[in-house]
Amino acid sequence: MGKQVLGIPFEKELRADYINGNNLDCRKSNLRIATVSQINIGSTGSLDKSKKTSKYIGVSHKHDERRNHHFWRASITPSKGEPIIEVLFPFTDEGEIESAKK
């Protein structure tokens, strides 16, 4: 439905991204054109987005589902592929600061 509102042809690799995260809200003011990669970057998991977003560049949240642990991650990752370097820190304010130093 979002593609129709934005006028994106169905054969294009572009998608309609819902700014407020509600895919039932198809108002044009809530839609933007994005690639699948761009949409995946902005997707959220079970934690509130404000809790897993760092104010530091290069620092992101990581969740180990097997052990249900949360970490701050400092990593260097090419645009496509696995991280070249990845260092994990405790999911605390101090851990966030330490990961930003790496």
Phi and psi in degrees as a GROMACS rama.xvg file:
@    title "Ramachandran Plot"
@    xaxis  label "Phi"
@    yaxis  label "Psi"
@TYPE xy
-61.0903  -37.2608  GLY-2
-62.0685  -39.9588  LYS-3
-65.0924  -41.9925  GLN-4
-63.1147  -41.0057  VAL-5
-84.5162  -10.6255  LEU-6
75.8857  30.2121  GLY-7
-86.8795  125.497  ILE-8
-61.1592  144.446  PRO-9
-66.4866  -26.5541  PHE-10
-80.5676  -9.80909  GLU-11
-73.2628  153.923  LYS-12
-82.9586  6.50666  GLU-13
-88.697  153.827  LEU-14
-128.868  166.732  ARG-15
-94.5981  124.533  ALA-16
-104.576  134.016  ASP-17
-92.5312  112.421  TYR-18
-58.1811  -43.3002  ILE-19
-87.9683  3.14266  ASN-20
83.4588  -5.03571  GLY-21
-96.9406  106.232  ASN-22
-76.4737  2.70521  ASN-23
-93.7918  -9.46519  LEU-24
-94.6912  89.5911  ASP-25
-96.671  25.8265  CYS-26
-67.1353  142.053  ARG-27
-58.6293  -32.6394  LYS-28
-69.0486  -16.3588  SER-29
-99.7315  1.25309  ASN-30
-112.456  148.107  LEU-31
-144.725  154.801  ARG-32
-84.4118  132.295  ILE-33
-151.659  159.389  ALA-34
-84.7528  167.762  THR-35
-60.5642  -41.2061  VAL-36
-60.2843  -43.6293  SER-37
-64.1646  -38.8958  GLN-38
-66.7914  -42.1006  ILE-39
-64.8274  -33.4984  ASN-40
-61.7429  -37.3403  ILE-41
-91.3026  3.75453  GLY-42
-73.411  155.934  SER-43
-118.658  159.722  THR-44
-109.979  -143.835  GLY-45
-78.8229  -26.2018  SER-46
-78.9199  151.152  LEU-47
-59.307  135.468  ASP-48
-56.9594  -35.4149  LYS-49
-65.3745  -26.5193  SER-50
-82.3129  -22.4088  LYS-51
-110.714  12.3723  LYS-52
-106.035  124.879  THR-53
-91.9126  150.598  SER-54
-83.8474  -2.68025  LYS-55
-103.213  138.755  TYR-56
-69.6452  135.912  ILE-57
85.583  3.16703  GLY-58
-114.474  129.36  VAL-59
-137.62  168.472  SER-60
-87.5567  142.471  HIS-61
-133.426  135.631  LYS-62
-117.448  122.003  HIS-63
-89.6868  100.23  ASP-64
-66.8106  -32.3562  GLU-65
-62.4243  -43.8519  ARG-66
-102.439  -3.38802  ARG-67
54.6788  47.6195  ASN-68
-110.972  148.06  HIS-69
-114.097  142.116  HIS-70
-136.271  160.44  PHE-71
-94.6643  137.342  TRP-72
-121.376  128.098  ARG-73
-104.285  123.761  ALA-74
-148.28  156.942  SER-75
-116.599  119.516  ILE-76
-132.536  129.724  THR-77
-65.5739  165.429  PRO-78
-57.3141  -30.1213  SER-79
-132.542  127.79  LYS-80
128.673  -171.871  GLY-81
-85.1269  155.954  GLU-82
-60.6927  138.735  PRO-83
-78.3329  -44.3018  ILE-84
-128.859  134.938  ILE-85
-144.33  124.422  GLU-86
-126.096  132.553  VAL-87
-106.287  144.661  LEU-88
-133.49  157.746  PHE-89
-57.2474  148.383  PRO-90
-81.9135  64.7262  PHE-91
-131.287  172.464  THR-92
-61.2183  -41.0015  ASP-93
-66.3005  -39.6958  GLU-94
-63.812  -36.6887  GLY-95
-64.6383  -43.4239  GLU-96
-65.2659  -43.8924  ILE-97
-62.6926  -40.5789  GLU-98
-68.0086  -29.6032  SER-99
-69.5887  -25.9379  ALA-100
-74.1048  -21.5137  LYS-101
